[in-house]
Amino acid sequence: RVFSSFNVRAFLQNAEDVDEVFDDLFNKYGKVVFRRNEQRPSIAEVDDDAETLSFAVAVAKVASDVKAGDIKVLFVKPLVYWTRFFIIATAFSRPQIDAIASRIRDLGEKQYGKVPSGDTKPNSWTLLDFGDVVVHIFLPEQRDYYNLEEFYGNAKSIDLPFENQPPPFRG
Amino acid sequence: MIQPQTRLNVADNSGARELMCIRIIGTSNRRYAHIGDVIVAVIKEAIPNSPLEKSEVIRAVIVRTCKELKRNNGMKIRYDDNAAVVIDQEGNPKGTRIFGAIARELRQLNFTKIVSLAPEVL
């Protein structure tokens, strides 16, 4: 729609005329609500990153092979610009963190040629940064403490094709 | 350009409010610290009933400086205050949320954890 330029301030000084002016505009042009031309459903954006998505799902599968708990893949591209996917997993001991991290690293190098930057020694919050995909491996207390899922609550969660085990009850 | 005796705000909810830099970690005899450098600091002011107390010596990463940060494309970022995020020996942030915008240089310096907790990345 083309807007003709009005001197809005002059009109607003006469309060009674303003309503009439706006009514005239509505009658002339109809109710125009600004719409961003590129508005797409959030699901469509995921298809752009099919390769990254397949990498993220492969990483999640590797993590579940090592019995990581509660794996979540979040599509954060609409929220942050510096990455596409977050993968959050829980590991229950430091050797398990080490195992998950080294398997994910091997998968990245061999199949996708990506070398991660991030923690080399296992940490209670181990992070592997593959550029478009960031992997967070937590110990259970840290996962509750930092609560990344709440911080990124608006991110769409990607369904994983395999069975996701809930973290087993540890007495 | 942070040096020993510099007071910094704290950009997270760890419980500290103000830090004073004591030492810059890295090469020996380094004069100034910039965004992304780890410093040793003492807590000068803390929130009551928090896990961190006044006059505790901790490590922190500088996230905002009044001295501008220069990028290769010519862009300069200059904040209005000096601020740091409290960190532990392993490099994990002590607080759970970060306040203020964070420069993306922290990601290249292996502080992606801070970047992932930041509300806005410049």
Interface residues (C-beta under 8 A of the other chain):
Chain A: V80 Y81 W82 F86 S117 G118 D119 N123 S124 W125 L127 D129 V134 H136 Q142 Y145 Y146 N147 L148 F151
Chain B: E90 G91 N92 T96 R97 R104 R107 Q108 N110 T112 K113 V115 S116 L117 V121
